[in-house]
Amino acid sequence: MKLHKKTIRFLEFAVIGVLMGTLEDSIAVYFVTGDLVTFDTVWIIVLVAVPFAFISEYVVDHPKFWEKLNIFKREEYENEKK
């Protein structure tokens, strides 16, 4: 993988995974608890969001992930398409 692709992948991880995950979790905490979201709460949310962002961006979105997982055999998939 070229450096440019690695940089884009890391930015996807950082922006989409961590920042968006933190934002949506902060909104959820606010609506569920009704309290203000403090820095301590955001810190915990970030700690929770990072592993999920990593799994989402680096594992599941990897180009060969679905090939290696191989849930369906190719013959079964071809039969389902018909």
C-alpha positions in Angstrom: 0.0 0.0 0.0 1.4 3.4 -1.0 2.0 6.1 1.5 -0.8 8.2 0.0 -3.3 5.5 0.4 -2.2 4.9 4.0 -2.6 8.6 4.7 -6.1 8.6 3.3 -7.0 5.5 5.3 -5.6 7.1 8.5 -7.6 10.3 7.9 -10.7 8.2 7.3 -10.0 6.4 10.6 -9.4 9.7 12.5 -12.2 11.8 11.0 -15.0 9.4 10.2 -14.3 6.8 12.8 -13.2 8.7 15.9 -14.6 12.2 15.4 -18.0 11.1 14.0 -18.2 8.2 16.5 -17.5 10.6 19.4 -20.0 13.1 18.1 -22.8 10.6 17.7 -22.1 9.0 21.1 -22.0 12.4 22.8 -25.4 13.2 21.3 -26.7 9.9 22.5 -25.4 10.4 26.0 -26.9 13.9 26.1 -30.4 12.7 25.0 -30.4 9.6 27.3 -29.1 11.3 30.4 -30.3 14.9 29.9 -27.1 16.1 31.5 -24.5 18.3 30.0 -21.6 16.4 28.4 -18.4 17.3 30.2 -14.8 16.7 29.2 -14.6 13.6 31.4 -17.6 12.2 29.6 -16.1 13.0 26.2 -12.8 11.3 27.3 -14.6 8.1 28.1 -16.6 8.3 24.8 -13.3 8.7 22.9 -11.8 5.7 24.7 -14.9 3.7 23.6 -15.0 5.1 20.1 -11.4 4.4 19.1 -11.6 0.5 19.1 -14.8 0.6 17.1 -13.4 3.1 14.7 -10.3 0.9 14.2 -12.4 -2.2 13.6 -14.6 -0.3 11.2 -12.0 1.5 9.1 -9.0 -0.8 9.2 -10.5 -4.2 9.4 -14.0 -4.2 7.8 -13.2 -1.6 5.2 -10.0 -3.4 4.1 -10.2 -4.3 0.4 -9.6 -8.0 1.1 -11.6 -8.4 4.2 -14.7 -9.9 2.6 -12.6 -12.1 0.4 -10.8 -13.6 3.4 -14.0 -14.0 5.4 -15.6 -16.0 2.6 -19.0 -16.4 4.1 -20.5 -17.8 0.9 -18.8 -20.1 -1.5 -18.6 -18.8 -5.0 -21.0 -21.5 -6.3 -23.7 -20.7 -3.8 -23.4 -17.0 -4.5 -23.7 -17.5 -8.3 -26.8 -19.7 -7.7 -28.4 -17.0 -5.5 -27.8 -14.3 -8.2 -30.0 -16.3 -10.7 
